[in-house]
C-alpha cells in the first residue's frame, strides 16, 4: 500500500508529518485529511489562522498529490450543527 504524508501549512509555518500513513489509495488519503481537519477544528476552534491552513498530502517521493484547505471542511461540518426539536 502507498504511504501518504499529511503536512500542515498554517500561515508561514509548516508542520511536517515524518511518519505518514499507509493507505489504500488517494481517495482514502482525502478522507483522512478531512477527518484530521474536522477533529482539529472541533478541539481548537475555527480561528482565522486555522481556517486559512492547508493540509498538503504528499506521496513517498515527496510529490504533492492533494491539498485540502481547512475552510473546505467547514462546509460539511455545518450539517453537524443542525439540531431538530
C-alpha positions, -999 to +999 in steps of 0.1 A: +000+000+000+012+035-007+023+058+021+010+093+024+023+122+045+000+149+059+019+181+062+000+212+076+006+247+065-006+273+090+004+307+078+042+306+072+046+276+095+049+241+082+042+212+104+057+181+088+044+146+091+076+125+093+059+091+096+030+092+072+003+066+069-001+036+046-035+039+029-052+020+001-054+050-023-057+087-028-094+087-020-087+073+014-060+099+019-086+126+011-109+111+038-081+111+064-072+147+056-108+158+060-112+138+093-079+154+106-092+189+099-126+183+114-111+170+146-086+199+147-115+224+142-135+207+170-107+208+195-090+241+186-119+261+173-122+278+139-100+308+143-086+328+113-052+312+111-066+277+113-093+285+087-065+296+063-045+264+070-040+237+044-032+201+047-008+191+020-007+154+012+025+141-004+034+106-016+066+087-008+085+106-034+076+139-018+052+149-046+021+169-036-009+147-045-036+166-027-042+199-010-071+202+014-079+237+027-093+237+063-121+261+053-134+234+029-140+210+058-163+236+075-188+233+047-195+197+056-194+205+094-224+229+093-246+198+088-235+185+122-246+217+139-282+214+130-304+203+158-340+193+154-366+197+182 
